[in-house]
Amino acid sequence: MDTSEEHNSDLQSQIEEIEALSSIYGDEWCVIDEAARIFCIKVSDDTQQPKWTVCLQIILTPDYPSSAPPIYQINATWLRGQDRMSLSNSLEELYVENAGESILYLWVEKIREFLVEKSLSEATDGPDTGKTMTTEEEGQDYGEDDLPDYNMLKIGTSQSAYLFSNVSDDEELPPIKHGEPITDRRSTFQPHLAPVVTPKQVQLVLNKLYENKKIASATHNIYAYRIYCEDKNSFLQDCEDDGETAAGGRLLHLLQILDVRNVLVVVSRWYGGILLGPDRFKHINNCARNILIQEGYTDTSEEASKAGGKNKRSKSKKAK
């Protein structure tokens, strides 16, 4: 089979696999960017009363399934250390055992099996209170162990593609800017921004931010990024709630409305013990808008206000 025939065969296999997964998993299956072949599926230990949930995000590369695995990332702030390594090894073994075949269904069910085992183990050993994931509105704060682990998973051989890998030595750390914090009822929000043109640079920036103990100890570190791919005339984009439900999606939506590109925005939030309700989302987006204005990604505060709401304070000290 020549290269073009193999490519067409891979594409057809992907189409059939996507249709099957969408039918099987229904609302748990989500299309993030169909043109870029980016999809996401929510996997839980129990569909009725889930205790453990992860989000599996995948990118179907042109040579999947014939000669390479999908690019993938597992989002779950509680999934760390040995748990993450164990799950990674399980998925790698599945790929090796089924090389050249469609693998996503097997991956999803392996993850679900992992979550069920974890739930049963918790029922036997007693709840691991340090891993209980709650949002602010449920009235609980995060433990130290709930800080997210951004060492995303990679599988297969050295030729395998992956989204967030170990950053190579030739990748340059982009400059990181820090914006003015906003404080409301003892909760503090602070934005951070970096220009990025590759997912590896996103990883570099996140790693660097987490070297700062204050940032690493934040209750939530919400982020979103958009990278423009000129060759495909499309965007590579993603976001992370870090436990603040829907905050990452709102932040990404702001970047989309403002049509900014090649930028990563992180907003750190230190919870002060008083519930803020919807105001917390306003502060997160205001922080992001302010630093985008500060760094010239959005020309004026009036333009930024298209996304809704007004800036808490206008700063014009920086010469343009």
Sine and cosine of phi, psi and omega as CSV:
sin_phi,cos_phi,sin_psi,cos_psi,sin_omega,cos_omega
0.00,0.00,0.81,-0.59,-0.01,-1.00
-0.98,0.20,0.07,-1.00,-0.12,-0.99
-0.87,0.49,-0.70,0.72,-0.03,-1.00
-0.91,0.41,-0.64,0.77,0.02,-1.00
-0.91,0.41,-0.64,0.77,0.02,-1.00
-0.91,0.42,-0.65,0.76,0.03,-1.00
-0.89,0.46,-0.71,0.71,0.00,-1.00
-0.90,0.43,-0.60,0.80,0.03,-1.00
-0.91,0.41,-0.65,0.76,0.04,-1.00
-0.89,0.45,-0.69,0.73,-0.01,-1.00
-0.89,0.46,-0.68,0.73,0.01,-1.00
-0.90,0.43,-0.64,0.77,0.04,-1.00
-0.89,0.46,-0.64,0.77,0.02,-1.00
-0.90,0.43,-0.70,0.72,0.00,-1.00
-0.87,0.50,-0.71,0.70,0.00,-1.00
-0.91,0.41,-0.63,0.78,0.00,-1.00
-0.92,0.40,-0.68,0.74,0.01,-1.00
-0.89,0.46,-0.69,0.72,0.01,-1.00
-0.88,0.48,-0.66,0.75,-0.01,-1.00
-0.92,0.40,-0.71,0.71,-0.02,-1.00
-0.91,0.41,-0.64,0.76,0.03,-1.00
-0.88,0.47,-0.62,0.78,0.02,-1.00
-0.94,0.34,-0.65,0.76,-0.06,-1.00
-0.95,0.32,-0.71,0.70,-0.18,-0.98
-0.98,-0.19,-0.17,0.99,0.12,-0.99
0.83,0.55,-0.82,-0.57,-0.08,-1.00
-0.92,0.39,-0.30,0.95,0.02,-1.00
-0.96,0.29,-0.32,0.95,0.00,-1.00
-1.00,-0.06,0.76,-0.65,-0.08,-1.00
-0.73,-0.68,0.72,-0.70,0.09,-1.00
-1.00,-0.07,0.90,-0.44,0.01,-1.00
-1.00,0.03,-0.75,0.66,0.02,-1.00
-0.47,-0.88,0.99,-0.15,-0.09,-1.00
-0.90,0.43,-0.61,0.79,-0.02,-1.00
-0.90,0.44,-0.63,0.78,0.00,-1.00
-1.00,0.03,0.03,1.00,0.03,-1.00
0.88,0.48,0.70,0.71,0.01,-1.00
-0.94,-0.34,0.81,-0.59,-0.05,-1.00
-0.70,-0.71,0.25,-0.97,-0.02,-1.00
-0.57,-0.82,0.58,-0.81,0.08,-1.00
-0.68,-0.74,0.72,-0.69,0.04,-1.00
-1.00,0.05,0.81,-0.58,-0.05,-1.00
-0.86,-0.51,0.80,-0.60,-0.02,-1.00
-0.79,-0.61,0.31,-0.95,0.04,-1.00
-0.96,0.27,-0.43,0.90,-0.02,-1.00
-0.53,-0.85,0.79,-0.61,-0.07,-1.00
-0.96,0.30,-0.41,0.91,-0.03,-1.00
-1.00,0.03,-0.76,0.65,-0.02,-1.00
-0.74,-0.67,0.96,0.28,-0.07,-1.00
-0.93,0.38,0.68,-0.73,0.11,-0.99
-0.97,-0.25,-0.56,0.83,-0.03,-1.00
-0.80,-0.60,0.76,-0.65,-0.04,-1.00
-0.65,-0.76,0.63,-0.78,0.14,-0.99
-0.74,-0.67,0.32,-0.95,0.09,-1.00
-0.91,-0.42,0.87,-0.49,0.02,-1.00
-0.99,-0.13,0.92,-0.39,0.04,-1.00
-0.97,-0.26,0.73,-0.68,-0.06,-1.00
-0.73,-0.68,0.51,-0.86,0.15,-0.99
-0.85,-0.52,0.84,-0.55,0.00,-1.00
-1.00,0.06,0.94,-0.35,-0.02,-1.00
-0.98,0.22,0.38,-0.93,-0.05,-1.00
-0.85,0.53,-0.47,0.88,-0.05,-1.00
-0.99,-0.17,0.29,0.96,0.14,-0.99
-0.99,-0.10,0.70,-0.72,0.15,0.99
-0.99,-0.14,0.02,1.00,-0.18,-0.98
-0.89,0.46,-0.67,0.74,-0.14,-0.99
-0.66,-0.75,0.06,1.00,0.00,-1.00
-0.43,-0.90,0.49,-0.87,0.06,-1.00
-0.98,0.20,0.22,-0.97,0.13,-0.99
-0.93,0.37,0.44,-0.90,0.24,-0.97
-0.96,0.29,0.69,-0.72,0.00,-1.00
-0.53,-0.85,0.31,-0.95,-0.03,-1.00
-0.53,-0.85,0.72,-0.70,0.06,-1.00
-0.95,-0.30,0.86,-0.51,0.00,-1.00
-0.98,-0.21,0.91,-0.42,0.10,-1.00
-0.22,-0.98,0.91,-0.41,-0.11,-0.99
-0.91,0.40,-0.39,0.92,0.00,-1.00
-0.99,0.13,-0.27,0.96,-0.11,-0.99
-0.99,0.13,0.98,-0.19,-0.11,-0.99
-0.64,-0.76,0.19,-0.98,0.17,-0.99
0.78,0.63,-0.80,-0.60,-0.09,-1.00
-0.91,0.42,-0.59,0.81,0.04,-1.00
-0.87,0.49,-0.73,0.69,0.00,-1.00
-0.90,0.43,-0.66,0.75,-0.01,-1.00
-0.90,0.43,-0.67,0.75,-0.01,-1.00
-0.89,0.45,-0.70,0.71,0.01,-1.00
-0.92,0.40,-0.64,0.77,0.03,-1.00
-0.86,0.50,-0.71,0.71,0.00,-1.00
-0.89,0.45,-0.62,0.78,0.00,-1.00
-0.90,0.44,-0.68,0.73,0.00,-1.00
-0.93,0.36,-0.60,0.80,0.03,-1.00
-0.90,0.44,-0.68,0.73,0.02,-1.00
-0.89,0.46,-0.65,0.76,0.03,-1.00
-0.88,0.48,-0.67,0.74,0.00,-1.00
-0.91,0.43,-0.70,0.71,-0.02,-1.00
-0.88,0.47,-0.65,0.76,-0.02,-1.00
-0.93,0.36,-0.43,0.90,-0.08,-1.00
-0.83,-0.55,0.55,0.84,-0.03,-1.00
-0.83,0.56,0.73,-0.69,0.01,-1.00
1.00,0.01,-0.07,1.00,-0.01,-1.00
-0.92,-0.40,0.32,-0.95,0.08,-1.00
-0.91,0.42,0.75,-0.66,-0.21,-0.98
-0.88,-0.48,-0.22,0.98,-0.20,-0.98
-0.89,0.46,-0.67,0.74,0.01,-1.00
-0.87,0.50,-0.70,0.72,0.01,-1.00
-0.89,0.46,-0.63,0.77,0.04,-1.00
-0.89,0.47,-0.74,0.67,-0.05,-1.00
-0.87,0.50,-0.72,0.70,-0.03,-1.00
-0.95,0.33,-0.51,0.86,0.09,-1.00
-0.92,0.40,-0.67,0.75,0.06,-1.00
-0.89,0.45,-0.69,0.73,0.02,-1.00
-0.88,0.47,-0.67,0.74,0.05,-1.00
-0.87,0.50,-0.66,0.75,0.04,-1.00
-0.88,0.48,-0.68,0.73,-0.02,-1.00
-0.93,0.36,-0.63,0.77,0.04,-1.00
-0.89,0.46,-0.70,0.71,0.03,-1.00
-0.87,0.49,-0.63,0.78,0.01,-1.00
-0.92,0.39,-0.64,0.77,0.02,-1.00
-0.91,0.41,-0.67,0.74,0.03,-1.00
-0.91,0.41,-0.62,0.78,0.04,-1.00
-0.90,0.44,-0.64,0.77,0.03,-1.00
-0.90,0.43,-0.65,0.76,0.00,-1.00
-0.91,0.42,-0.53,0.85,0.00,-1.00
-0.98,0.20,-0.70,0.71,-0.11,-0.99
-1.00,-0.01,-0.20,0.98,-0.10,-1.00
0.99,-0.15,0.45,-0.89,-0.08,-1.00
-0.91,0.42,0.61,-0.79,0.10,-1.00
-1.00,-0.03,1.00,-0.02,-0.13,-0.99
-0.90,0.44,-0.42,0.91,0.01,-1.00
-0.94,0.35,-0.26,0.96,-0.05,-1.00
-0.96,-0.29,0.04,1.00,-0.03,-1.00
-0.92,0.39,0.84,-0.54,-0.07,-1.00
-0.99,-0.16,0.88,-0.48,0.00,-1.00
-0.70,-0.71,0.40,-0.92,0.12,-0.99
-1.00,-0.07,0.14,-0.99,0.00,-1.00
-0.84,0.54,-0.63,0.78,-0.11,-0.99
-0.93,0.37,-0.25,0.97,0.08,-1.00
-1.00,0.01,0.02,1.00,0.18,-0.98
0.99,0.15,0.26,0.96,0.00,-1.00
-0.82,-0.58,0.43,-0.90,0.03,-1.00
-0.98,-0.19,0.12,-0.99,0.02,-1.00
-1.00,-0.02,0.54,-0.84,0.17,-0.98
-0.99,0.14,0.21,-0.98,-0.05,-1.00
-0.88,0.47,-0.55,0.83,-0.05,-1.00
-0.96,0.28,-0.15,0.99,-0.03,-1.00
-1.00,0.09,-0.01,1.00,0.03,-1.00
-0.89,0.46,0.67,-0.74,-0.13,-0.99
-0.93,0.36,0.52,-0.85,0.07,-1.00
-0.97,-0.25,0.91,-0.41,-0.08,-1.00
-1.00,-0.07,0.22,0.98,0.08,-1.00
-0.99,0.17,1.00,0.06,-0.11,-0.99
-0.93,0.36,0.41,-0.91,-0.17,-0.98
-0.99,0.14,0.52,-0.85,0.08,-1.00
-0.70,-0.71,0.58,-0.82,0.00,-1.00
-0.74,-0.67,0.14,-0.99,0.15,-0.99
0.99,0.15,-0.37,-0.93,-0.07,-1.00
-1.00,0.05,-0.05,-1.00,-0.02,-1.00
-0.91,0.41,-0.29,0.96,0.02,-1.00
-1.00,0.06,-0.13,0.99,-0.08,-1.00
-0.92,0.38,0.62,-0.78,0.06,-1.00
-1.00,0.07,0.50,-0.87,0.06,-1.00
-0.40,-0.92,0.33,-0.94,-0.14,-0.99
-0.99,0.16,-0.89,0.46,0.01,-1.00
-0.92,-0.40,0.98,-0.21,-0.06,-1.00
-0.97,-0.25,0.01,-1.00,0.20,-0.98
-0.89,0.46,0.80,-0.60,-0.15,-0.99
-0.96,0.29,0.76,-0.66,-0.03,-1.00
-0.96,0.26,0.35,-0.94,-0.09,-1.00
-0.90,0.45,-0.44,0.90,-0.08,-1.00
-1.00,0.08,-0.05,1.00,0.08,-1.00
-0.98,0.20,0.75,-0.67,-0.04,-1.00
-0.99,-0.10,0.72,-0.69,0.05,-1.00
-0.94,0.33,0.87,-0.50,0.03,-1.00
-0.92,0.38,0.39,-0.92,0.07,-1.00
-0.92,0.40,0.66,-0.75,-0.02,-1.00
-0.93,-0.37,0.79,-0.61,0.03,-1.00
-0.95,-0.32,0.55,-0.83,0.00,-1.00
-0.87,-0.49,0.76,-0.66,-0.04,-1.00
-1.00,-0.08,0.05,-1.00,0.00,-1.00
-0.95,0.30,0.69,-0.72,0.02,-1.00
-0.97,0.25,0.42,-0.91,0.14,-0.99
-0.89,-0.45,0.78,-0.63,0.00,-1.00
-0.88,-0.47,0.74,-0.67,0.02,-1.00
-0.57,-0.82,0.87,-0.49,0.03,-1.00
0.77,0.64,0.75,0.67,0.09,-1.00
0.96,0.28,-0.07,1.00,0.15,-0.99
-1.00,-0.03,0.67,-0.74,-0.02,-1.00
-0.86,-0.51,0.69,-0.72,0.01,-1.00
-0.85,-0.52,0.75,-0.66,0.05,-1.00
-0.69,-0.72,0.75,-0.66,-0.01,-1.00
-1.00,-0.05,0.45,-0.89,0.11,-0.99
-0.71,-0.71,0.57,-0.83,-0.08,-1.00
-0.63,-0.78,0.59,-0.81,0.10,-1.00
-0.54,-0.84,0.63,-0.77,0.13,-0.99
-0.96,0.26,0.75,-0.66,-0.03,-1.00
-0.69,-0.73,0.58,-0.82,0.05,-1.00
-0.79,-0.61,-0.04,1.00,0.06,-1.00
-0.61,-0.79,0.45,-0.89,0.09,-1.00
-0.86,0.51,-0.52,0.86,0.02,-1.00
-0.89,0.45,-0.59,0.81,0.05,-1.00
-0.92,0.38,-0.57,0.82,0.10,-1.00
-0.85,0.53,-0.74,0.68,0.01,-1.00
-0.88,0.48,-0.67,0.74,0.02,-1.00
-0.85,0.53,-0.72,0.70,-0.03,-1.00
-0.91,0.42,-0.70,0.71,0.01,-1.00
-0.88,0.48,-0.67,0.74,0.04,-1.00
-0.87,0.49,-0.69,0.72,-0.02,-1.00
-0.90,0.43,-0.68,0.73,0.02,-1.00
-0.88,0.48,-0.62,0.78,-0.04,-1.00
-0.97,0.26,-0.14,0.99,0.15,-0.99
-0.95,0.30,-0.35,0.94,0.04,-1.00
-0.99,0.14,0.89,-0.46,-0.10,-0.99
-0.88,0.47,-0.57,0.82,0.00,-1.00
-0.91,0.40,-0.70,0.71,0.01,-1.00
-0.92,0.39,-0.66,0.75,0.00,-1.00
-0.89,0.46,-0.46,0.89,-0.03,-1.00
-1.00,-0.02,0.03,1.00,0.02,-1.00
-0.87,0.49,0.53,-0.85,0.03,-1.00
-0.88,0.47,-0.67,0.75,0.04,-1.00
-0.67,-0.74,0.63,-0.78,0.21,-0.98
-0.84,-0.55,1.00,-0.07,-0.07,-1.00
-1.00,0.05,0.69,-0.73,0.04,-1.00
-0.61,-0.79,0.34,-0.94,0.12,-0.99
-0.47,-0.88,0.52,-0.85,0.06,-1.00
-0.59,-0.81,0.42,-0.91,0.10,-0.99
-0.71,-0.71,0.80,-0.60,0.04,-1.00
-0.83,-0.55,0.82,-0.57,-0.03,-1.00
-1.00,0.06,0.81,-0.58,0.03,-1.00
-0.98,-0.20,0.98,-0.22,-0.09,-1.00
-0.89,0.45,-0.61,0.79,-0.07,-1.00
-0.91,0.40,-0.48,0.88,0.00,-1.00
-0.97,-0.25,-0.08,1.00,-0.06,-1.00
0.78,0.62,0.72,0.69,-0.01,-1.00
-0.54,-0.84,0.10,-0.99,-0.04,-1.00
-0.93,-0.37,0.65,-0.76,0.24,-0.97
-0.99,-0.14,0.89,-0.45,-0.10,-0.99
-0.59,-0.81,0.44,-0.90,-0.01,-1.00
-0.32,-0.95,0.21,-0.98,0.02,-1.00
-0.48,-0.88,0.26,-0.97,0.00,-1.00
-0.62,-0.79,0.80,-0.61,0.03,-1.00
-0.98,0.22,-0.54,0.84,-0.14,-0.99
0.77,0.63,0.71,0.70,0.09,-1.00
1.00,-0.01,-0.25,0.97,0.04,-1.00
-1.00,-0.07,1.00,0.01,-0.18,-0.98
-0.76,0.65,0.80,-0.60,0.07,-1.00
0.97,0.23,-0.09,1.00,-0.05,-1.00
-0.92,0.38,-0.64,0.77,0.00,-1.00
-0.91,0.42,-0.66,0.75,0.03,-1.00
-0.90,0.44,-0.63,0.78,0.04,-1.00
-0.91,0.41,-0.63,0.78,0.00,-1.00
-0.92,0.39,-0.68,0.73,0.04,-1.00
-0.90,0.44,-0.63,0.77,0.03,-1.00
-0.87,0.49,-0.62,0.79,0.05,-1.00
-0.87,0.49,-0.71,0.70,0.02,-1.00
-0.88,0.47,-0.60,0.80,0.01,-1.00
-0.93,0.37,-0.69,0.72,0.00,-1.00
-0.88,0.47,-0.66,0.75,0.00,-1.00
-0.98,0.19,-0.14,0.99,0.02,-1.00
0.82,0.58,0.69,0.72,0.09,-1.00
-1.00,0.02,0.44,-0.90,-0.05,-1.00
-0.60,-0.80,0.36,-0.93,0.02,-1.00
0.82,0.57,0.78,0.63,-0.03,-1.00
-0.50,-0.86,0.58,-0.81,0.12,-0.99
-0.90,-0.43,0.76,-0.65,0.07,-1.00
-0.85,-0.52,0.80,-0.61,0.06,-1.00
-0.88,-0.47,0.71,-0.70,0.10,-1.00
-0.87,-0.50,0.89,-0.46,0.05,-1.00
-1.00,0.00,0.69,-0.73,0.03,-1.00
-0.79,-0.61,0.83,-0.56,0.09,-1.00
-0.97,-0.24,0.92,-0.39,-0.07,-1.00
-0.96,0.28,0.74,-0.67,-0.07,-1.00
-0.98,-0.19,0.09,1.00,0.06,-1.00
0.99,-0.15,-0.12,0.99,0.01,-1.00
-0.89,-0.45,0.80,-0.60,-0.01,-1.00
-0.92,0.40,0.73,-0.69,-0.01,-1.00
-0.98,-0.22,-0.20,0.98,-0.03,-1.00
0.88,0.47,-0.58,-0.82,-0.04,-1.00
-0.89,0.46,-0.32,0.95,-0.01,-1.00
-0.87,0.50,-0.45,0.89,-0.03,-1.00
-0.90,0.44,-0.60,0.80,0.03,-1.00
-0.93,0.37,-0.60,0.80,0.05,-1.00
-0.88,0.48,-0.70,0.72,-0.02,-1.00
-0.92,0.39,-0.62,0.78,0.01,-1.00
-0.88,0.48,-0.74,0.67,-0.02,-1.00
-0.95,0.31,-0.57,0.82,0.06,-1.00
-0.90,0.43,-0.66,0.75,0.07,-1.00
-0.85,0.53,-0.73,0.69,-0.02,-1.00
-0.89,0.45,-0.72,0.70,0.01,-1.00
-0.87,0.50,-0.70,0.72,-0.06,-1.00
-0.87,0.49,-0.68,0.73,-0.04,-1.00
-0.97,0.24,-0.48,0.87,0.10,-1.00
-0.91,0.41,-0.63,0.78,0.08,-1.00
-0.92,0.40,-0.72,0.69,-0.03,-1.00
-0.83,0.55,-0.63,0.78,-0.07,-1.00
-0.99,-0.11,0.14,0.99,0.13,-0.99
0.99,0.12,0.20,0.98,0.04,-1.00
-0.97,0.23,-0.44,0.90,0.10,-0.99
-0.81,-0.59,0.77,-0.64,-0.17,-0.98
-0.92,0.40,-0.70,0.71,-0.10,-0.99
-0.67,-0.74,0.34,-0.94,0.05,-1.00
-0.91,0.41,-0.46,0.89,0.03,-1.00
-0.91,0.41,-0.66,0.76,0.01,-1.00
-0.92,0.40,-0.65,0.76,-0.02,-1.00
-0.91,0.41,-0.45,0.89,-0.05,-1.00
-0.94,0.34,-0.14,0.99,0.06,-1.00
-0.85,0.52,-0.47,0.88,-0.05,-1.00
-0.97,0.25,-0.07,1.00,0.04,-1.00
0.97,-0.26,0.63,-0.78,0.01,-1.00
0.99,0.16,0.14,-0.99,0.00,-1.00
-0.83,-0.55,0.46,-0.89,0.05,-1.00
-0.93,0.38,0.62,-0.78,-0.03,-1.00
-0.91,0.41,-0.61,0.79,-0.01,-1.00
-0.54,-0.84,0.70,-0.72,0.01,-1.00
-0.99,-0.10,0.77,-0.64,0.01,-1.00
-0.89,-0.45,0.80,-0.60,-0.03,-1.00
-0.75,-0.66,0.43,0.90,-0.02,-1.00
-0.95,0.30,-0.48,0.88,-0.09,-1.00
-0.97,0.23,0.81,-0.59,0.01,-1.00
-0.95,0.32,0.66,-0.75,0.02,-1.00
-0.98,-0.19,0.00,0.00,0.00,0.00
